[in-house]
Amino acid sequence: MLTVNYDPGRGVKYAGSGLVVVGIFTMFYMRAYFFGPRRSGHVPQPA
């Protein structure tokens, strides 16, 4: 027997799943940003 169900909260579930995916990509991007090689023009002055 087949039934058809209507789920009014489907959009909320999809939005939550999308936020999780965006969060994972952001986490990997920020990790690469924070732990990547430093390129700054600051030169330490000798004492």
N, C-alpha and C positions, 0 to 999 in steps of 0.2 A: 504494500500500500504506500503510495506517495502522498505527501502533504506539502503544502506551500505555507511557509511561515513568513510573517512580516515582522522585521526587527526594527523598531523605531530608533534604537541606539546604535545602529550600524555605523553611522557617521562618526560618533564619538569613539567607537573602537578603532576605526581607521585613523582618526586624528591622533589618538594615543599611540598607535603603532608607528605612525609617521614621526611623532616626536621622539620616540625611542631610537629610530633609525638616524634621525638628525643628530641626536645626542651622541650616538656612537661615533658618527663621522666627525663631529666637533671634538670629541675626546681625543681621537687619533690625531686630528689636525693640531690641537693645542699641545699635545705631547710632543709632536715633532717640532713645534714652534719653541717650546720652553727648553727642550733638551737637545736642540740642534746646535750647530756650531755658531759661536758668537762672532758677529761682525760689527765691531764698534770702532769708531775713530778715536777712542780715548786712549792716550798713551800715558802710562804711569810716569810721574816725575821722580828722578833719583833724589834720595835724601841727602 
